[in-house]
Amino acid sequence: MTAVDMSLEGKVALVTGAAGGIGSACVSALAHAGARVMATDLDGKACEAVAYSLHAHDLTVESMQQDVCDEVRWEQVIDATVNDLGGLDILVNNAGIYVGGTLEENSLEDVNRVHRVNVDSIFLGMKYGVLAMKPEGAAGQGGSIINLSSVAGLVGVPGHSAYGSTKGAVRLYTKHAAAEFGALGYGIRVNSVHPGLIETEMGAAVFQDLLDIGMVESIEEGREYILGLTALGRLGTAEDVAGMVLFLASDAASYITGSEFVVDGGLTAK
Ligand SMILES: NC(=O)c1ccc[n+]([C@@H]2O[C@H](COP(=O)([O-])OP(=O)(O)OC[C@H]3O[C@@H](n4cnc5c(N)ncnc54)[C@H](O)[C@@H]3O)[C@@H](O)[C@H]2O)c1
């Protein structure tokens, strides 16, 4: 019998949206497991601070400013990752924004904005990721791509139609990419992660939205409402999500591709 291997020793990872709650937890989890990590975010300074805080633990984390909607920047970030850190084995497409409001209140501009950040980023990340990770690519070792979706990409949620439609697209983009990369023999796994309500800046925006659309009368009532729906009776932490990302990044998940992984404390269980 062999041991299950969750170590990322010798691997190189790229995490987008790395200054945010879930992104920074992913950078930390992957780096602590042994990966050399490139952390990127629209907010370059905040991302640099995440990298700096991990240097104190003797971990190899570099940072770059990146807008995930900018195609040229994707090429630069992938090149820098491969050249500076020596490869690319793990790509975590985590950057995203939340746009709430009811469908009838949403403007086309709102809808286009959230689709551009949450879906274009997945396309561009997977495109430039696969070009580097496939056998003849600059990194050339195959690997694991993890796309951040949401439970709102699986089930209907009031006030979430604009955002949830992007996350539904992320779920299926993941499955098509997994099928295609498998058929092409690239050795690249692609999976989606679907968090429930996680206590980050974005999680707080969801409570505000429940209030704005009149579903609850206070932020506190919004929290109680979500807690009441959650089997485990607590909201999620960024580390809860990072644990799943770490598993999918590792060789312990080597027979898993094209699948969706819910991390929601049972929010969608009943
Ligand atoms: N927090 C939740 O409850 C929750 C639930 C389900 C899914 N998610 C998903 O998890 C991911 C991370 O969410 P979070 O809660 O950590 O959010 P967050 O708001 O804490 O962090 C998001 C990060 O993405 C960055 N970002 C935004 N637009 C960008 C762009 N164009 N280019 C590069 N970076 C950009 C922000 O600067 C920020 O650092 C998102 O894809 C989100 O949709 C979050």
The ligand as a MOL file (V3000), in Angstrom:
LIG
                    3D

  0  0  0     0  0            999 V3000
M  V30 BEGIN CTAB
M  V30 COUNTS 44 48 0 0 0
M  V30 BEGIN ATOM
M  V30 1 N -16.9840 34.7070 -0.3540 0
M  V30 2 C -17.9500 33.9160 -0.7490 0
M  V30 3 O -18.9570 33.7450 -0.0420 0
M  V30 4 C -17.8500 33.1740 -2.0670 0
M  V30 5 C -18.8260 32.2060 -2.3290 0
M  V30 6 C -18.7760 31.5080 -3.5240 0
M  V30 7 C -17.7630 31.7480 -4.4450 0
M  V30 8 N -16.8310 32.7040 -4.1740 0 CHG=1
M  V30 9 C -15.8110 32.9330 -5.2100 0
M  V30 10 O -14.5120 32.7820 -4.6680 0
M  V30 11 C -13.5900 33.6640 -5.3420 0
M  V30 12 C -12.8520 34.5130 -4.3110 0
M  V30 13 O -13.8050 35.2420 -3.5530 0
M  V30 14 P -13.4680 35.9940 -2.1820 0
M  V30 15 O -14.6140 35.7580 -1.2870 0
M  V30 16 O -12.0990 35.6760 -1.7470 0 CHG=-1
M  V30 17 O -13.5780 37.5030 -2.6950 0
M  V30 18 P -12.7450 38.8010 -2.2550 0
M  V30 19 O -13.5980 39.9350 -2.6900 0
M  V30 20 O -12.2910 38.6910 -0.8460 0
M  V30 21 O -11.4500 38.6850 -3.1970 0
M  V30 22 C -11.5250 38.7790 -4.5870 0
M  V30 23 C -10.1800 39.2430 -5.1030 0
M  V30 24 O -10.2510 39.3050 -6.5320 0
M  V30 25 C -9.5990 40.4770 -6.9630 0
M  V30 26 N -10.1140 40.9020 -8.2690 0
M  V30 27 C -11.3220 41.4470 -8.5660 0
M  V30 28 N -11.3820 41.7390 -9.8760 0
M  V30 29 C -10.1800 41.3820 -10.4120 0
M  V30 30 C -9.6180 41.4750 -11.7170 0
M  V30 31 N -10.2920 41.9920 -12.7420 0
M  V30 32 N -8.3620 41.0050 -11.8980 0
M  V30 33 C -7.6640 40.4830 -10.8720 0
M  V30 34 N -8.1220 40.3990 -9.6130 0
M  V30 35 C -9.3720 40.8440 -9.3890 0
M  V30 36 C -9.8860 41.5210 -5.8720 0
M  V30 37 O -8.9400 42.5820 -5.8990 0
M  V30 38 C -9.8260 40.6800 -4.6200 0
M  V30 39 O -8.5290 40.6810 -4.0400 0
M  V30 40 C -14.4330 34.4780 -6.3280 0
M  V30 41 O -14.3520 33.9060 -7.6140 0
M  V30 42 C -15.8360 34.3410 -5.7730 0
M  V30 43 O -16.8340 34.5320 -6.7560 0
M  V30 44 C -16.8450 33.4110 -3.0020 0
M  V30 END ATOM
M  V30 BEGIN BOND
M  V30 1 1 1 2
M  V30 2 2 2 3
M  V30 3 1 2 4
M  V30 4 1 4 5
M  V30 5 2 4 44
M  V30 6 2 5 6
M  V30 7 1 6 7
M  V30 8 2 7 8
M  V30 9 1 8 9
M  V30 10 1 8 44
M  V30 11 1 9 10
M  V30 12 1 9 42
M  V30 13 1 10 11
M  V30 14 1 11 12
M  V30 15 1 11 40
M  V30 16 1 12 13
M  V30 17 1 13 14
M  V30 18 2 14 15
M  V30 19 1 14 16
M  V30 20 1 14 17
M  V30 21 1 17 18
M  V30 22 2 18 19
M  V30 23 1 18 20
M  V30 24 1 18 21
M  V30 25 1 21 22
M  V30 26 1 22 23
M  V30 27 1 23 24
M  V30 28 1 23 38
M  V30 29 1 24 25
M  V30 30 1 25 26
M  V30 31 1 25 36
M  V30 32 1 26 27
M  V30 33 1 26 35
M  V30 34 2 27 28
M  V30 35 1 28 29
M  V30 36 1 29 30
M  V30 37 2 29 35
M  V30 38 1 30 31
M  V30 39 2 30 32
M  V30 40 1 32 33
M  V30 41 2 33 34
M  V30 42 1 34 35
M  V30 43 1 36 37
M  V30 44 1 36 38
M  V30 45 1 38 39
M  V30 46 1 40 41
M  V30 47 1 40 42
M  V30 48 1 42 43
M  V30 END BOND
M  V30 END CTAB
M  END
